[in-house]
Amino acid sequence: MQLEERPDDRGLKKRKGAPGQVDCMLDERPRRIIRGSPMPDVYATISTAPQETQEMLASILELRAADPPQREMLVAYTSRLGALRDADVLEVGSGTGPVCRFLATLPGVRRVLGIDPSPVFVQRARELADDDRLTFETGDARELTLEDGSFDVVVFHTSLSHIPECDRALAEAHRVLRPGGRVVAFDGDYVTTTVAAYENDPLQACAAAAVAFLVHDPWLMRRIGQLIEAAGFSELDVGGHAYTSTGSPYFLTLLERGSDVLVENGSLTAETAAALKAEAGARVQTGTFFGHIAYVSAIARRRAR
Ligand SMILES: C[S@@+](CC[C@H](N)C(=O)[O-])C[C@H]1O[C@@H](n2cnc3c(N)ncnc32)[C@H](O)[C@@H]1O
C-alpha cells in the first residue's frame, strides 16, 4: 500500500486572542496517510451530513456506550470529580446522550444539559432520556447560547478531538462555568489506535484510515494540558486509560468505516476492503483479534474569584 505525505492543512497559525491563548493546531508535523484525497471528519460538520449518515452514527454512539470497557473509563474519570452537591452539569458534544444519562445518575447532580450540533442526535437523545433532569439542545461548542457562570461541571467526552478550533470550545466552557467549577476533557489519544497483530499487518491500514479521516485532530490529547491551562483553568489533573478489545462490535465498526473510506478515496478496491473486513471478523471468531486505543482524561478548575 502506497503512502504519501500530506501537509497538515488545519490552521497551524496562532490566532489572535487572549495573551497566552494557544490554538488547537500546534502540531506542524505532516501526517502520513494512505494515498487518496483527504476526507473531513464527519463529526466536525455533522449538521450538514446526510440524514442517514447521522442515523448510522447515532447507532454507533449507542453501540460504543454499551461496550463495558468504554463504560469503565467513564466511571473511572468521573470518580475523580469527588463529591458533587446540587451540581448543574453540561456535556458539550453529547451525541445521543449516553454520557449525560450516566452523569445524571451521579450523586449530587441536579440537572444535566447536553448540547450537540446534530438535530438527529439531539432527537435520539431526547427519545432515550430516562430522567426528568436531562435536557438536550442543539448548539455549537464554540458559541454556546448559555449564561455566564451557569454550570458547575462541563464535560467533553470524545468531542473535543472532533471540534475544529477547540480552544474556542474551552474558552466557552470557562465562560459558562461558575468560579470553582470543573472542566473535564476525555478523548482518545487516537494516534495509538492499533489492530496490528504482527509487523506490517494489513488490517492496520483500516485503523489508520479511520483515525486519519474520522478524527479532526487525533493528536489533541497530547496537548490537552497546555490547551486547558491556556483557557484559564488551574489545578490540572491528567490521567491515562487503556481500551483493549478482543473484538467488540464498536471496534469492528471502526475498521469497517476505515476500510470504506479507503474504497471511497480510491486506495483500495471494494474486494480488498471486503477481504479485510472478513479477516477482522475471522480473527474475532478465532479469538485472535486485538484492538487497542489509549485514552486520556483531564480535569481542571475555573479559578474561584
Ligand atoms: C464521537 S461523538 C461523541 C458523542 C458523545 N459525547 C458520546 O460519547 O457518545 C463526537 C460528538 O461531537 C459533536 N460535535 C462535533 N462538532 C461539534 C461542535 N462544534 N460543538 C459541539 N459538539 C460538536 C458531534 O456532533 C458528536 O456528537
Ligand as a Chemical Component Dictionary entry (heavy atoms), coordinates in Angstrom:
data_LIG
# 
_chem_comp.id                   LIG 
_chem_comp.type                 NON-POLYMER 
_chem_comp.pdbx_formal_charge   0 
_chem_comp.three_letter_code    LIG 
# 
loop_
_chem_comp_atom.comp_id 
_chem_comp_atom.atom_id 
_chem_comp_atom.alt_atom_id 
_chem_comp_atom.type_symbol 
_chem_comp_atom.charge 
_chem_comp_atom.model_Cartn_x 
_chem_comp_atom.model_Cartn_y 
_chem_comp_atom.model_Cartn_z 
_chem_comp_atom.pdbx_ordinal 
LIG C1  C1  C 0  -17.617 10.875 18.963 1  
LIG S1  S1  S 1  -19.054 11.828 19.225 2  
LIG C2  C2  C 0  -19.255 11.763 20.998 3  
LIG C3  C3  C 0  -20.698 11.885 21.442 4  
LIG C4  C4  C 0  -20.941 11.668 22.930 5  
LIG N1  N1  N 0  -20.163 12.554 23.751 6  
LIG C5  C5  C 0  -20.640 10.237 23.303 7  
LIG O1  O1  O 0  -19.582 9.976  23.863 8  
LIG O2  O2  O -1 -21.457 9.363  22.980 9  
LIG C6  C6  C 0  -18.499 13.492 18.959 10 
LIG C7  C7  C 0  -19.619 14.480 19.115 11 
LIG O3  O3  O 0  -19.114 15.816 18.974 12 
LIG C8  C8  C 0  -20.135 16.568 18.349 13 
LIG N2  N2  N 0  -19.611 17.815 17.790 14 
LIG C9  C9  C 0  -18.940 17.989 16.638 15 
LIG N3  N3  N 0  -18.694 19.291 16.437 16 
LIG C10 C10 C 0  -19.228 19.964 17.496 17 
LIG C11 C11 C 0  -19.312 21.323 17.861 18 
LIG N4  N4  N 0  -18.794 22.291 17.086 19 
LIG N5  N5  N 0  -19.954 21.646 19.004 20 
LIG C12 C12 C 0  -20.470 20.677 19.798 21 
LIG N6  N6  N 0  -20.405 19.376 19.503 22 
LIG C13 C13 C 0  -19.802 19.013 18.360 23 
LIG C14 C14 C 0  -20.688 15.620 17.302 24 
LIG O4  O4  O 0  -21.940 16.003 16.800 25 
LIG C15 C15 C 0  -20.724 14.313 18.071 26 
LIG O5  O5  O 0  -21.945 14.097 18.709 27 
# 
loop_
_chem_comp_bond.comp_id 
_chem_comp_bond.atom_id_1 
_chem_comp_bond.atom_id_2 
_chem_comp_bond.value_order 
_chem_comp_bond.pdbx_ordinal 
LIG C1  S1  SING 1  
LIG S1  C2  SING 2  
LIG S1  C6  SING 3  
LIG C2  C3  SING 4  
LIG C3  C4  SING 5  
LIG C4  N1  SING 6  
LIG C4  C5  SING 7  
LIG C5  O1  DOUB 8  
LIG C5  O2  SING 9  
LIG C6  C7  SING 10 
LIG C7  O3  SING 11 
LIG C7  C15 SING 12 
LIG O3  C8  SING 13 
LIG C8  N2  SING 14 
LIG C8  C14 SING 15 
LIG N2  C9  SING 16 
LIG N2  C13 SING 17 
LIG C9  N3  DOUB 18 
LIG N3  C10 SING 19 
LIG C10 C11 SING 20 
LIG C10 C13 DOUB 21 
LIG C11 N4  SING 22 
LIG C11 N5  DOUB 23 
LIG N5  C12 SING 24 
LIG C12 N6  DOUB 25 
LIG N6  C13 SING 26 
LIG C14 O4  SING 27 
LIG C14 C15 SING 28 
LIG C15 O5  SING 29 
# 
